[in-house]
Amino acid sequence: MNREELKRLWWSIPHNENKTPTYNIVVEMDKYPGRKGQGTVRIIADDKNGWSSSSHHCKNPMEFALNKMKDKCNDRLEYSERYDYSKYKLIIK
């Protein structure tokens, strides 16, 4: 089976339209001695349109995550719940 056949097979699989969407912002603090106070912020969205994830290394990850959650997507031309970070759940590891 080649790549094109796998791609067609993947897109032909029926996806659950009634999927419960999950939106998370995960903050994980670095444990290295030289990086105390720094960490990684992952923004994860999983809904009927698919799964997406982005990751950011920050010197102050809590401030970055809280500022993202204040962004209510008011300045965007098209509103999408996926980009309304105020509705995301904050998880701290």
NUDO-91124 format. One record per residue: residue number from 1; x negated, y, z negated of N, C-alpha, C, O in turn. Coordinates in Angstrom, 2 decimals, always signed. Each point is the difference from the previous one (the first is absolute). Layout:
N
{k->NUM | n.c1->X | n.c2->Y | n.c3->Z | ca.c1->X | ca.c2->Y | ca.c3->Z | c.c1->X | c.c2->Y | c.c3->Z | o.c1->X | o.c2->Y | o.c3->Z} $
...
REM end
This chain:
93
{k->1 | n.c1->-0.85 | n.c2->-1.17 | n.c3->+0.00 | ca.c1->+0.85 | ca.c2->+1.17 | ca.c3->+0.00 | c.c1->-0.90 | c.c2->+1.24 | c.c3->+0.00 | o.c1->-0.89 | o.c2->+0.13 | o.c3->-0.84} $
{k->2 | n.c1->+1.14 | n.c2->+0.76 | n.c3->+1.78 | ca.c1->-0.85 | ca.c2->+1.18 | ca.c3->+0.08 | c.c1->+0.63 | c.c2->+1.17 | c.c3->-0.78 | o.c1->+1.09 | o.c2->-0.12 | o.c3->-0.56} $
{k->3 | n.c1->-1.79 | n.c2->+1.22 | n.c3->+0.53 | ca.c1->+0.42 | ca.c2->+1.17 | ca.c3->-0.78 | c.c1->+1.35 | c.c2->+0.55 | c.c3->+0.44 | o.c1->+0.83 | o.c2->+0.37 | o.c3->-0.83} $
{k->4 | n.c1->-0.62 | n.c2->-0.31 | n.c3->+2.14 | ca.c1->+1.26 | ca.c2->+0.54 | ca.c3->+0.53 | c.c1->+1.19 | c.c2->-0.87 | c.c3->-0.41 | o.c1->+1.05 | o.c2->+0.52 | o.c3->-0.35} $
{k->5 | n.c1->-1.22 | n.c2->-1.81 | n.c3->+0.38 | ca.c1->+1.08 | ca.c2->-0.91 | ca.c3->-0.42 | c.c1->+0.28 | c.c2->+0.14 | c.c3->-1.49 | o.c1->+1.16 | o.c2->-0.01 | o.c3->-0.41} $
{k->6 | n.c1->-2.21 | n.c2->+0.15 | n.c3->-0.39 | ca.c1->+0.20 | ca.c2->+0.20 | ca.c3->-1.44 | c.c1->+0.74 | c.c2->+1.30 | c.c3->-0.28 | o.c1->+0.88 | o.c2->+0.05 | o.c3->-0.86} $
{k->7 | n.c1->-1.23 | n.c2->+0.99 | n.c3->+1.60 | ca.c1->+0.67 | ca.c2->+1.29 | ca.c3->-0.18 | c.c1->+1.48 | c.c2->-0.10 | c.c3->+0.35 | o.c1->+0.85 | o.c2->+0.51 | o.c3->-0.74} $
{k->8 | n.c1->-0.53 | n.c2->-1.15 | n.c3->+1.84 | ca.c1->+1.41 | ca.c2->-0.17 | ca.c3->+0.40 | c.c1->+0.76 | c.c2->-0.83 | c.c3->-1.02 | o.c1->+1.15 | o.c2->+0.30 | o.c3->-0.33} $
{k->9 | n.c1->-1.80 | n.c2->-1.36 | n.c3->-0.16 | ca.c1->+0.63 | ca.c2->-0.83 | ca.c3->-1.02 | c.c1->+0.29 | c.c2->+0.79 | c.c3->-1.26 | o.c1->+1.08 | o.c2->-0.11 | o.c3->-0.57} $
{k->10 | n.c1->-2.05 | n.c2->+0.93 | n.c3->+0.13 | ca.c1->+0.18 | ca.c2->+0.81 | ca.c3->-1.20 | c.c1->+1.17 | c.c2->+0.96 | c.c3->+0.14 | o.c1->+0.81 | o.c2->+0.12 | o.c3->-0.92} $
{k->11 | n.c1->-0.71 | n.c2->+0.56 | n.c3->+2.06 | ca.c1->+1.07 | ca.c2->+0.98 | ca.c3->+0.19 | c.c1->+1.35 | c.c2->-0.65 | c.c3->+0.25 | o.c1->+1.03 | o.c2->+0.67 | o.c3->-0.10} $
{k->12 | n.c1->-1.01 | n.c2->-1.96 | n.c3->+0.44 | ca.c1->+1.27 | ca.c2->-0.67 | ca.c3->+0.22 | c.c1->+0.58 | c.c2->-0.58 | c.c3->-1.29 | o.c1->+1.16 | o.c2->-0.41 | o.c3->-0.03} $
{k->13 | n.c1->-1.95 | n.c2->+0.38 | n.c3->-1.04 | ca.c1->+0.50 | ca.c2->-0.51 | ca.c3->-1.28 | c.c1->+1.02 | c.c2->+0.99 | c.c3->-0.56 | o.c1->-0.28 | o.c2->+1.19 | o.c3->-0.10} $
{k->14 | n.c1->+1.47 | n.c2->-1.68 | n.c3->-0.27 | ca.c1->+0.99 | ca.c2->+0.93 | ca.c3->-0.57 | c.c1->-0.46 | c.c2->+0.50 | c.c3->-1.37 | o.c1->-0.48 | o.c2->-0.77 | o.c3->-0.84} $
{k->15 | n.c1->+0.65 | n.c2->+2.07 | n.c3->+0.63 | ca.c1->-0.37 | ca.c2->+0.60 | ca.c3->-1.27 | c.c1->+1.25 | c.c2->+0.33 | c.c3->-0.80 | o.c1->+1.05 | o.c2->+0.31 | o.c3->+0.58} $
{k->16 | n.c1->-1.16 | n.c2->-0.38 | n.c3->-1.86 | ca.c1->+1.14 | ca.c2->+0.25 | ca.c3->-0.88 | c.c1->+0.33 | c.c2->+1.49 | c.c3->-0.03 | o.c1->-0.79 | o.c2->+0.80 | o.c3->-0.51} $
{k->17 | n.c1->+1.92 | n.c2->-0.43 | n.c3->+1.05 | ca.c1->+0.42 | ca.c2->+1.40 | ca.c3->+0.02 | c.c1->+0.48 | c.c2->+0.46 | c.c3->-1.37 | o.c1->+0.04 | o.c2->+1.20 | o.c3->-0.27} $
{k->18 | n.c1->+0.33 | n.c2->-2.14 | n.c3->-0.60 | ca.c1->+0.51 | ca.c2->+0.35 | ca.c3->-1.34 | c.c1->-1.10 | c.c2->-0.05 | c.c3->-1.05 | o.c1->+0.27 | o.c2->-0.16 | o.c3->-1.19} $
{k->19 | n.c1->-1.49 | n.c2->+0.29 | n.c3->+1.62 | ca.c1->-1.14 | ca.c2->-0.07 | ca.c3->-0.90 | c.c1->+0.04 | c.c2->+1.16 | c.c3->-1.00 | o.c1->+0.29 | o.c2->+1.13 | o.c3->+0.36} $
{k->20 | n.c1->-0.59 | n.c2->-1.43 | n.c3->-1.60 | ca.c1->-0.06 | ca.c2->+1.03 | ca.c3->-1.03 | c.c1->-1.31 | c.c2->+0.77 | c.c3->+0.18 | o.c1->-1.07 | o.c2->-0.58 | o.c3->-0.13} $
{k->21 | n.c1->+1.14 | n.c2->+1.87 | n.c3->+0.42 | ca.c1->-1.23 | ca.c2->+0.76 | ca.c3->+0.21 | c.c1->-0.78 | c.c2->+0.21 | c.c3->-1.30 | o.c1->+0.59 | o.c2->+0.19 | o.c3->-1.06} $
{k->22 | n.c1->-1.90 | n.c2->-0.24 | n.c3->+1.16 | ca.c1->-0.84 | ca.c2->+0.28 | ca.c3->-1.15 | c.c1->-1.00 | c.c2->+1.09 | c.c3->+0.40 | o.c1->-0.63 | o.c2->-0.06 | o.c3->+1.05} $
{k->23 | n.c1->+0.51 | n.c2->+1.05 | n.c3->-1.92 | ca.c1->-0.91 | ca.c2->+1.12 | ca.c3->+0.23 | c.c1->-0.83 | c.c2->+0.17 | c.c3->-1.28 | o.c1->+0.55 | o.c2->+0.28 | o.c3->-1.06} $
{k->24 | n.c1->-1.85 | n.c2->-0.45 | n.c3->+1.17 | ca.c1->-0.88 | ca.c2->+0.05 | ca.c3->-1.17 | c.c1->-1.22 | c.c2->+0.89 | c.c3->+0.26 | o.c1->-0.51 | o.c2->+0.08 | o.c3->+1.12} $
{k->25 | n.c1->+0.08 | n.c2->+0.57 | n.c3->-2.19 | ca.c1->-1.30 | ca.c2->+0.67 | ca.c3->-0.02 | c.c1->-0.79 | c.c2->-0.69 | c.c3->-1.12 | o.c1->+0.38 | o.c2->+0.07 | o.c3->-1.17} $
{k->26 | n.c1->-1.46 | n.c2->-0.74 | n.c3->+1.55 | ca.c1->-0.80 | ca.c2->-0.78 | ca.c3->-0.95 | c.c1->-1.31 | c.c2->+0.73 | c.c3->-0.26 | o.c1->-0.74 | o.c2->+0.30 | o.c3->+0.93} $
{k->27 | n.c1->+0.47 | n.c2->-0.02 | n.c3->-2.20 | ca.c1->-1.25 | ca.c2->+0.66 | ca.c3->-0.40 | c.c1->-0.85 | c.c2->-1.04 | c.c3->-0.72 | o.c1->+0.43 | o.c2->-0.59 | o.c3->-0.99} $
{k->28 | n.c1->-1.64 | n.c2->+0.38 | n.c3->+1.49 | ca.c1->-0.93 | ca.c2->-0.94 | ca.c3->-0.62 | c.c1->-1.29 | c.c2->+0.74 | c.c3->-0.31 | o.c1->-0.69 | o.c2->+0.48 | o.c3->+0.90} $
{k->29 | n.c1->+0.36 | n.c2->-0.40 | n.c3->-2.17 | ca.c1->-1.19 | ca.c2->+0.72 | ca.c3->-0.44 | c.c1->-1.24 | c.c2->-0.86 | c.c3->+0.23 | o.c1->+0.03 | o.c2->-1.21 | o.c3->-0.21} $
{k->30 | n.c1->-1.13 | n.c2->+1.85 | n.c3->+0.63 | ca.c1->-1.27 | ca.c2->-0.69 | ca.c3->+0.18 | c.c1->-0.59 | c.c2->-0.39 | c.c3->-1.35 | o.c1->+0.16 | o.c2->+0.72 | o.c3->-0.99} $
{k->31 | n.c1->-0.83 | n.c2->-1.85 | n.c3->+0.97 | ca.c1->-0.61 | ca.c2->-0.49 | ca.c3->-1.24 | c.c1->-1.52 | c.c2->+0.14 | c.c3->+0.00 | o.c1->-0.66 | o.c2->-0.36 | o.c3->-0.97} $
{k->32 | n.c1->+0.11 | n.c2->+0.88 | n.c3->+2.07 | ca.c1->-1.45 | ca.c2->+0.17 | ca.c3->+0.09 | c.c1->-0.45 | c.c2->+1.16 | c.c3->-0.89 | o.c1->+0.70 | o.c2->+1.01 | o.c3->-0.07} $
{k->33 | n.c1->-1.85 | n.c2->-1.15 | n.c3->-0.63 | ca.c1->-0.45 | ca.c2->+1.06 | ca.c3->-0.90 | c.c1->-0.20 | c.c2->+1.35 | c.c3->+0.69 | o.c1->+0.25 | o.c2->+1.04 | o.c3->-0.60} $
{k->34 | n.c1->-0.70 | n.c2->-1.05 | n.c3->+1.85 | ca.c1->-0.23 | ca.c2->+1.25 | ca.c3->+0.71 | c.c1->+1.26 | c.c2->+0.65 | c.c3->+0.56 | o.c1->-0.05 | o.c2->+1.12 | o.c3->+0.52} $
{k->35 | n.c1->+1.18 | n.c2->-1.81 | n.c3->-0.63 | ca.c1->+1.25 | ca.c2->+0.51 | ca.c3->+0.57 | c.c1->+1.11 | c.c2->+0.14 | c.c3->-1.04 | o.c1->+1.18 | o.c2->-0.10 | o.c3->+0.34} $
{k->36 | n.c1->-1.53 | n.c2->+0.33 | n.c3->-1.56 | ca.c1->+1.02 | ca.c2->+0.19 | ca.c3->-1.04 | c.c1->+0.87 | c.c2->+1.20 | c.c3->+0.34 | o.c1->-0.50 | o.c2->+1.08 | o.c3->+0.33} $
{k->37 | n.c1->+1.81 | n.c2->-1.26 | n.c3->-0.41 | ca.c1->+0.95 | ca.c2->+1.06 | ca.c3->+0.32 | c.c1->+0.42 | c.c2->+0.00 | c.c3->+1.46 | o.c1->+0.94 | o.c2->+0.70 | o.c3->+0.37} $
{k->38 | n.c1->-1.63 | n.c2->-1.48 | n.c3->+0.47 | ca.c1->+0.37 | ca.c2->-0.09 | ca.c3->+1.41 | c.c1->+0.84 | c.c2->-1.25 | c.c3->+0.22 | o.c1->+0.06 | o.c2->-0.88 | o.c3->-0.86} $
{k->39 | n.c1->+0.59 | n.c2->+0.80 | n.c3->+2.02 | ca.c1->+0.80 | ca.c2->-1.18 | ca.c3->+0.27 | c.c1->+0.57 | c.c2->+0.00 | c.c3->+1.40 | o.c1->-0.29 | o.c2->+0.88 | o.c3->+0.81} $
{k->40 | n.c1->+1.10 | n.c2->-1.88 | n.c3->-0.55 | ca.c1->+0.62 | ca.c2->-0.19 | ca.c3->+1.31 | c.c1->+1.51 | c.c2->+0.15 | c.c3->-0.13 | o.c1->+0.61 | o.c2->-0.54 | o.c3->-0.92} $
{k->41 | n.c1->-0.02 | n.c2->+1.27 | n.c3->+1.85 | ca.c1->+1.45 | ca.c2->+0.18 | ca.c3->+0.04 | c.c1->+0.49 | c.c2->-0.66 | c.c3->+1.28 | o.c1->-0.43 | o.c2->+0.36 | o.c3->+1.10} $
{k->42 | n.c1->+1.33 | n.c2->-1.35 | n.c3->-1.24 | ca.c1->+0.59 | ca.c2->-0.67 | ca.c3->+1.16 | c.c1->+1.47 | c.c2->+0.39 | c.c3->+0.08 | o.c1->+0.73 | o.c2->-0.06 | o.c3->-0.99} $
{k->43 | n.c1->-0.30 | n.c2->+0.45 | n.c3->+2.17 | ca.c1->+1.40 | ca.c2->+0.34 | ca.c3->+0.25 | c.c1->+0.56 | c.c2->-1.11 | c.c3->+0.88 | o.c1->-0.45 | o.c2->-0.19 | o.c3->+1.13} $
{k->44 | n.c1->+1.44 | n.c2->-0.54 | n.c3->-1.66 | ca.c1->+0.52 | ca.c2->-1.18 | ca.c3->+0.67 | c.c1->+1.50 | c.c2->+0.16 | c.c3->+0.23 | o.c1->+0.75 | o.c2->+0.33 | o.c3->-0.93} $
{k->45 | n.c1->-0.32 | n.c2->-0.56 | n.c3->+2.16 | ca.c1->+1.43 | ca.c2->+0.04 | ca.c3->+0.35 | c.c1->+0.34 | c.c2->-1.30 | c.c3->+0.71 | o.c1->-0.69 | o.c2->-0.41 | o.c3->+0.93} $
{k->46 | n.c1->+1.76 | n.c2->-0.22 | n.c3->-1.36 | ca.c1->+0.48 | ca.c2->-1.24 | ca.c3->+0.63 | c.c1->+1.51 | c.c2->+0.09 | c.c3->+0.11 | o.c1->+0.71 | o.c2->-0.08 | o.c3->-1.00} $
{k->47 | n.c1->-0.22 | n.c2->+0.24 | n.c3->+2.23 | ca.c1->+1.43 | ca.c2->+0.11 | ca.c3->+0.22 | c.c1->+0.36 | c.c2->-0.70 | c.c3->+1.31 | o.c1->-0.82 | o.c2->-0.72 | o.c3->+0.56} $
{k->48 | n.c1->+2.04 | n.c2->+0.95 | n.c3->-0.07 | ca.c1->+0.45 | ca.c2->-0.71 | ca.c3->+1.20 | c.c1->-0.80 | c.c2->+0.39 | c.c3->+1.24 | o.c1->+0.01 | o.c2->-0.73 | o.c3->+0.99} $
{k->49 | n.c1->-0.69 | n.c2->+1.87 | n.c3->-1.02 | ca.c1->-0.81 | ca.c2->+0.44 | ca.c3->+1.13 | c.c1->-1.40 | c.c2->-0.60 | c.c3->-0.01 | o.c1->-0.77 | o.c2->+0.18 | o.c3->+0.95} $
{k->50 | n.c1->+0.42 | n.c2->-0.89 | n.c3->-2.02 | ca.c1->-1.31 | ca.c2->-0.63 | ca.c3->-0.08 | c.c1->-0.75 | c.c2->+0.38 | c.c3->-1.26 | o.c1->+0.55 | o.c2->+0.62 | o.c3->-0.91} $
{k->51 | n.c1->-1.81 | n.c2->-1.01 | n.c3->+0.88 | ca.c1->-0.86 | ca.c2->+0.21 | ca.c3->-1.16 | c.c1->-1.11 | c.c2->+0.96 | c.c3->+0.40 | o.c1->-0.57 | o.c2->-0.11 | o.c3->+1.08} $
{k->52 | n.c1->+0.27 | n.c2->+1.05 | n.c3->-1.97 | ca.c1->-1.14 | ca.c2->+0.88 | ca.c3->+0.25 | c.c1->-0.72 | c.c2->+0.27 | c.c3->-1.31 | o.c1->+0.60 | o.c2->-0.04 | o.c3->-1.08} $
{k->53 | n.c1->-1.88 | n.c2->+0.30 | n.c3->+1.20 | ca.c1->-0.82 | ca.c2->+0.24 | ca.c3->-1.18 | c.c1->-1.11 | c.c2->+0.96 | c.c3->+0.37 | o.c1->-0.58 | o.c2->-0.08 | o.c3->+1.09} $
{k->54 | n.c1->+0.28 | n.c2->+1.00 | n.c3->-2.00 | ca.c1->-1.16 | ca.c2->+0.87 | ca.c3->+0.17 | c.c1->-0.72 | c.c2->+0.07 | c.c3->-1.34 | o.c1->+0.62 | o.c2->-0.10 | o.c3->-1.06} $
{k->55 | n.c1->-1.93 | n.c2->+0.26 | n.c3->+1.12 | ca.c1->-0.81 | ca.c2->-0.02 | ca.c3->-1.21 | c.c1->-0.92 | c.c2->+1.21 | c.c3->-0.01 | o.c1->-0.55 | o.c2->+0.39 | o.c3->+1.03} $
{k->56 | n.c1->+0.40 | n.c2->+0.22 | n.c3->-2.21 | ca.c1->-0.82 | ca.c2->+1.19 | ca.c3->-0.15 | c.c1->-0.88 | c.c2->-0.18 | c.c3->-1.24 | o.c1->+0.49 | o.c2->-0.37 | o.c3->-1.06} $
{k->57 | n.c1->-1.80 | n.c2->+0.65 | n.c3->+1.21 | ca.c1->-0.88 | ca.c2->+0.03 | ca.c3->-1.18 | c.c1->-0.07 | c.c2->+1.44 | c.c3->-0.47 | o.c1->-0.29 | o.c2->+0.90 | o.c3->+0.79} $
{k->58 | n.c1->+0.57 | n.c2->-0.67 | n.c3->-2.08 | ca.c1->+0.09 | ca.c2->+1.36 | ca.c3->-0.53 | c.c1->-0.84 | c.c2->+0.14 | c.c3->-1.25 | o.c1->-0.20 | o.c2->-0.95 | o.c3->-0.75} $
{k->59 | n.c1->-0.30 | n.c2->+2.18 | n.c3->+0.54 | ca.c1->-0.72 | ca.c2->+0.29 | ca.c3->-1.24 | c.c1->+0.97 | c.c2->+0.15 | c.c3->-1.16 | o.c1->-0.36 | o.c2->-0.28 | o.c3->-1.14} $
{k->60 | n.c1->+1.57 | n.c2->+0.71 | n.c3->+1.42 | ca.c1->+1.04 | ca.c2->+0.10 | ca.c3->-1.02 | c.c1->+1.28 | c.c2->-0.64 | c.c3->+0.56 | o.c1->+0.88 | o.c2->+0.71 | o.c3->+0.50} $
{k->61 | n.c1->-0.78 | n.c2->-2.04 | n.c3->-0.57 | ca.c1->+1.10 | ca.c2->-0.70 | ca.c3->+0.66 | c.c1->+1.38 | c.c2->+0.30 | c.c3->-0.60 | o.c1->+0.99 | o.c2->+0.02 | o.c3->+0.73} $
{k->62 | n.c1->-0.91 | n.c2->+0.21 | n.c3->-2.04 | ca.c1->+1.31 | ca.c2->+0.28 | ca.c3->-0.60 | c.c1->+0.55 | c.c2->+1.33 | c.c3->+0.52 | o.c1->+1.19 | o.c2->+0.10 | o.c3->+0.31} $
{k->63 | n.c1->-2.04 | n.c2->+0.91 | n.c3->-0.22 | ca.c1->+0.43 | ca.c2->+1.30 | ca.c3->+0.52 | c.c1->+0.46 | c.c2->-0.14 | c.c3->+1.46 | o.c1->+1.01 | o.c2->+0.57 | o.c3->+0.39} $
{k->64 | n.c1->-1.78 | n.c2->-1.33 | n.c3->+0.40 | ca.c1->+0.36 | ca.c2->-0.22 | ca.c3->+1.41 | c.c1->+1.36 | c.c2->-0.69 | c.c3->+0.11 | o.c1->+0.85 | o.c2->+0.43 | o.c3->+0.78} $
{k->65 | n.c1->-0.64 | n.c2->-1.49 | n.c3->-1.57 | ca.c1->+1.26 | ca.c2->-0.75 | ca.c3->+0.06 | c.c1->+1.18 | c.c2->+0.87 | c.c3->-0.44 | o.c1->+1.07 | o.c2->-0.02 | o.c3->+0.62} $
{k->66 | n.c1->-1.25 | n.c2->+0.78 | n.c3->-1.68 | ca.c1->+1.10 | ca.c2->+0.85 | ca.c3->-0.49 | c.c1->+0.31 | c.c2->+1.12 | c.c3->+0.99 | o.c1->+1.17 | o.c2->+0.35 | o.c3->+0.18} $
{k->67 | n.c1->-2.19 | n.c2->+0.21 | n.c3->+0.47 | ca.c1->+0.24 | ca.c2->+1.02 | ca.c3->+1.02 | c.c1->+0.72 | c.c2->-0.60 | c.c3->+1.20 | o.c1->+0.86 | o.c2->+0.65 | o.c3->+0.59} $
{k->68 | n.c1->-1.20 | n.c2->-1.89 | n.c3->-0.22 | ca.c1->+0.71 | ca.c2->-0.67 | ca.c3->+1.10 | c.c1->+1.47 | c.c2->-0.20 | c.c3->-0.35 | o.c1->+0.88 | o.c2->+0.17 | o.c3->+0.85} $
{k->69 | n.c1->-0.61 | n.c2->-0.53 | n.c3->-2.12 | ca.c1->+1.38 | ca.c2->-0.25 | ca.c3->-0.41 | c.c1->+0.82 | c.c2->+1.29 | c.c3->-0.06 | o.c1->+1.23 | o.c2->-0.05 | o.c3->+0.04} $
{k->70 | n.c1->-1.89 | n.c2->+1.19 | n.c3->-0.14 | ca.c1->+0.71 | ca.c2->+1.28 | ca.c3->+0.03 | c.c1->+0.42 | c.c2->+0.38 | c.c3->+1.41 | o.c1->+0.89 | o.c2->+0.84 | o.c3->+0.18} $
{k->71 | n.c1->-1.53 | n.c2->-1.45 | n.c3->+0.83 | ca.c1->+0.31 | ca.c2->+0.30 | ca.c3->+1.40 | c.c1->+1.35 | c.c2->-0.60 | c.c3->+0.34 | o.c1->+0.14 | o.c2->-1.22 | o.c3->+0.09} $
{k->72 | n.c1->+0.86 | n.c2->+2.06 | n.c3->+0.11 | ca.c1->+1.36 | ca.c2->-0.46 | ca.c3->+0.28 | c.c1->+0.31 | c.c2->+0.00 | c.c3->+1.49 | o.c1->+1.15 | o.c2->-0.18 | o.c3->+0.38} $
{k->73 | n.c1->-2.17 | n.c2->+0.37 | n.c3->+0.47 | ca.c1->+0.18 | ca.c2->-0.11 | ca.c3->+1.45 | c.c1->+0.88 | c.c2->+1.12 | c.c3->+0.55 | o.c1->+0.62 | o.c2->-0.19 | o.c3->+1.04} $
{k->74 | n.c1->-0.55 | n.c2->+1.34 | n.c3->-1.69 | ca.c1->+0.86 | ca.c2->+1.09 | ca.c3->+0.46 | c.c1->-0.56 | c.c2->+0.71 | c.c3->+1.22 | o.c1->+0.77 | o.c2->+0.59 | o.c3->+0.76} $
{k->75 | n.c1->-2.08 | n.c2->-0.61 | n.c3->-0.56 | ca.c1->-0.60 | ca.c2->+0.74 | ca.c3->+1.10 | c.c1->-0.17 | c.c2->-0.82 | c.c3->+1.27 | o.c1->-0.59 | o.c2->+0.48 | o.c3->+0.97} $
{k->76 | n.c1->+1.09 | n.c2->-1.70 | n.c3->-0.95 | ca.c1->-0.10 | ca.c2->-0.83 | ca.c3->+1.21 | c.c1->+1.18 | c.c2->+0.26 | c.c3->+0.93 | o.c1->+1.09 | o.c2->+0.35 | o.c3->-0.45} $
{k->77 | n.c1->-1.35 | n.c2->-0.51 | n.c3->+1.74 | ca.c1->+1.07 | ca.c2->+0.21 | ca.c3->+0.97 | c.c1->+1.06 | c.c2->-1.09 | c.c3->-0.09 | o.c1->+1.19 | o.c2->+0.27 | o.c3->+0.11} $
{k->78 | n.c1->-1.62 | n.c2->-1.50 | n.c3->-0.30 | ca.c1->+0.94 | ca.c2->-1.12 | ca.c3->-0.13 | c.c1->-0.12 | c.c2->-0.56 | c.c3->-1.41 | o.c1->-1.11 | o.c2->-0.32 | o.c3->-0.46} $
{k->79 | n.c1->+2.23 | n.c2->+0.20 | n.c3->-0.24 | ca.c1->-0.03 | ca.c2->-0.58 | ca.c3->-1.34 | c.c1->-0.01 | c.c2->-1.52 | c.c3->+0.11 | o.c1->+0.75 | o.c2->-0.58 | o.c3->+0.78} $
{k->80 | n.c1->-1.59 | n.c2->-0.05 | n.c3->-1.54 | ca.c1->-0.05 | ca.c2->-1.45 | ca.c3->-0.09 | c.c1->-0.23 | c.c2->-0.36 | c.c3->-1.46 | o.c1->-0.87 | o.c2->+0.57 | o.c3->-0.66} $
{k->81 | n.c1->+1.65 | n.c2->-1.53 | n.c3->+0.17 | ca.c1->-0.16 | ca.c2->-0.43 | ca.c3->-1.39 | c.c1->-1.40 | c.c2->-0.55 | c.c3->-0.24 | o.c1->-0.51 | o.c2->+0.05 | o.c3->-1.12} $
{k->82 | n.c1->-0.09 | n.c2->-0.59 | n.c3->+2.16 | ca.c1->-1.35 | ca.c2->-0.56 | ca.c3->-0.12 | c.c1->-1.02 | c.c2->+1.06 | c.c3->-0.39 | o.c1->-0.98 | o.c2->-0.32 | o.c3->-0.67} $
{k->83 | n.c1->+1.19 | n.c2->+1.56 | n.c3->+1.07 | ca.c1->-0.95 | ca.c2->+1.08 | ca.c3->-0.30 | c.c1->+0.44 | c.c2->+0.88 | c.c3->-1.16 | o.c1->-0.67 | o.c2->+0.98 | o.c3->-0.31} $
{k->84 | n.c1->+1.79 | n.c2->-1.32 | n.c3->-0.33 | ca.c1->+0.44 | ca.c2->+0.74 | ca.c3->-1.18 | c.c1->-0.62 | c.c2->-0.67 | c.c3->-1.23 | o.c1->+0.61 | o.c2->-0.87 | o.c3->-0.62} $
{k->85 | n.c1->-1.83 | n.c2->+1.28 | n.c3->+0.29 | ca.c1->-0.76 | ca.c2->-0.66 | ca.c3->-1.05 | c.c1->+0.58 | c.c2->+0.19 | c.c3->-1.39 | o.c1->-0.41 | o.c2->-0.68 | o.c3->-0.94} $
{k->86 | n.c1->+1.36 | n.c2->+1.61 | n.c3->+0.79 | ca.c1->+0.61 | ca.c2->+0.21 | ca.c3->-1.31 | c.c1->+0.85 | c.c2->-1.21 | c.c3->-0.41 | o.c1->+0.32 | o.c2->-0.16 | o.c3->-1.18} $
{k->87 | n.c1->+0.03 | n.c2->-0.70 | n.c3->+2.13 | ca.c1->+0.83 | ca.c2->-1.18 | ca.c3->-0.30 | c.c1->-0.85 | c.c2->-1.26 | c.c3->-0.17 | o.c1->+0.56 | o.c2->-1.08 | o.c3->-0.21} $
{k->88 | n.c1->-1.86 | n.c2->+1.20 | n.c3->+0.28 | ca.c1->-0.88 | ca.c2->-1.15 | ca.c3->-0.15 | c.c1->-0.19 | c.c2->-0.33 | c.c3->-1.48 | o.c1->+0.08 | o.c2->+0.87 | o.c3->-0.86} $
{k->89 | n.c1->-0.32 | n.c2->-2.15 | n.c3->+0.58 | ca.c1->-0.26 | ca.c2->-0.45 | ca.c3->-1.36 | c.c1->-1.51 | c.c2->+0.06 | c.c3->-0.25 | o.c1->-0.78 | o.c2->-0.46 | o.c3->+0.83} $
{k->90 | n.c1->+0.38 | n.c2->+1.04 | n.c3->-1.95 | ca.c1->-1.42 | ca.c2->+0.12 | ca.c3->-0.35 | c.c1->-0.42 | c.c2->-1.20 | c.c3->-0.83 | o.c1->+0.61 | o.c2->-0.32 | o.c3->-1.02} $
{k->91 | n.c1->-1.67 | n.c2->-0.36 | n.c3->+1.47 | ca.c1->-0.56 | ca.c2->-1.16 | ca.c3->-0.69 | c.c1->-1.45 | c.c2->+0.31 | c.c3->-0.32 | o.c1->-0.77 | o.c2->+0.34 | o.c3->+0.90} $
{k->92 | n.c1->+0.39 | n.c2->-0.45 | n.c3->-2.17 | ca.c1->-1.37 | ca.c2->+0.27 | ca.c3->-0.43 | c.c1->-0.63 | c.c2->-1.30 | c.c3->-0.45 | o.c1->+0.52 | o.c2->-0.69 | o.c3->-0.87} $
{k->93 | n.c1->-1.66 | n.c2->+0.35 | n.c3->+1.48 | ca.c1->-0.70 | ca.c2->-1.24 | ca.c3->-0.35 | c.c1->-1.26 | c.c2->+0.31 | c.c3->-0.77 | o.c1->-0.73 | o.c2->-0.91 | o.c3->-0.39} $
REM end
